[in-house]
Amino acid sequence: KLGEGDPRWIVREREDGVNVNNWHWVQKDCTAWAKTRITELLSNLVLYSDKHVKARISTVESVSGEATANNRKGKRIVFYELNVKAKWSGELIASSGDESSAEGTLEVTNLSEENDADDLEVQVSTSGTGSSSDKIKEI
């Protein structure tokens, strides 16, 4: 019959206005934490290393965007949409032992919970010119 539903699903107004056990939507801003954590994880990260090529992120220049953690009916839901810009450096070691270095920037746009790792857009640029810069950039 209409109006005689399961009493567990009927929402009653509480006089004290308490959101018992976070049953209703609760949202917390996690942007500052996400920016700090991404900077910690990516700083000095080795991107590639073998006997001929070494590449790493030297510094994280900026992390922008937003991140929130939500709770609805006891279920955690995380939303984030971030852009990351970092500087990278690398060395190319020829079989003769000659070393050449290169550096540049990389930018990850739209780092989001909606995208898989394969769908990430990463733009890599070099500040130098020459074959060694191009070889390291391609890695």
Secondary structure, 3 states (H helix, E strand, C coil): CCCCCCHHHCCCCCCCCCCHHHCCCEEEECHHHHHHHHHHHHCCCEEEECCCEEEEEEEEEEEEEEEEEEEECCEEEEEEEEEEEEEEEEEEECCCCCEEEEEEEEEEEEEECCCCHHHCEEEEEECCCCHHHHHHHHC
